[in-house]
Amino acid sequence: MSADREALAQALWNLLDNAVKYSGDSRTVRVEVEKADEVVIRVRDEGFGIAPSEQKQIFRKFTRAPRRRSTA
């Protein structure tokens, strides 16, 4: 795999940090890595999730869900 090591590490750190931060009472976070034709990394938690109306926004810089959904 050819990738920017620092950028990949930062992206993974952000996913894990958010998974813990927004998990509510459950702090269980699962990480799966799969390598076939491509590398797939899955981060899964038992948190609130993102409302369907907000899902398109999450890939924009500096976007956050409304504070009411956060436990941090």
C-alpha positions in Angstrom: 0.0 0.0 0.0 1.3 3.4 -0.9 0.0 6.2 1.3 1.0 9.3 3.3 1.8 7.7 6.6 1.2 10.8 8.7 -2.1 11.6 7.0 -3.3 8.0 7.4 -2.2 7.9 11.1 -4.0 11.3 11.8 -7.2 10.1 10.0 -7.2 6.8 12.0 -6.5 8.7 15.3 -9.5 11.1 14.6 -11.8 8.1 13.9 -10.8 6.4 17.2 -10.9 9.6 19.2 -14.4 10.4 17.9 -15.6 6.8 18.5 -14.6 7.1 22.1 -15.7 10.7 22.6 -19.2 10.2 21.2 -19.9 6.6 22.5 -22.1 7.6 25.4 -21.8 5.1 28.3 -20.3 2.3 26.2 -16.6 2.8 25.5 -16.3 -0.3 23.3 -14.6 0.4 20.0 -13.8 -2.2 17.4 -11.2 -1.9 14.7 -11.0 -4.2 11.7 -8.4 -4.2 9.0 -8.9 -6.2 5.8 -6.5 -6.6 3.0 -7.6 -8.1 -0.4 -7.3 -6.1 -3.6 -7.4 -3.0 -1.3 -7.0 -2.2 2.3 -10.2 -1.6 4.3 -10.2 -0.2 7.8 -13.4 -0.2 9.8 -13.9 1.6 13.1 -17.1 0.7 14.9 -18.6 2.0 18.2 -21.9 1.8 20.0 -22.4 5.5 20.0 -25.3 7.8 19.0 -24.5 7.7 15.3 -25.0 10.5 12.9 -28.5 11.6 11.9 -29.3 10.9 8.3 -29.9 14.6 7.7 -26.3 15.4 8.8 -24.5 12.5 7.1 -23.7 14.4 3.9 -22.1 17.2 5.9 -19.5 15.0 7.7 -16.9 15.1 5.0 -16.8 18.9 5.0 -13.9 20.5 7.0 -14.7 21.5 10.6 -18.2 20.0 10.6 -19.6 18.7 13.9 -23.0 17.4 14.9 -25.1 19.7 17.1 -23.9 19.9 20.7 -27.1 18.2 22.0 -25.9 14.9 20.5 -22.5 15.0 22.1 -21.5 13.6 25.5 -18.1 15.3 25.6 
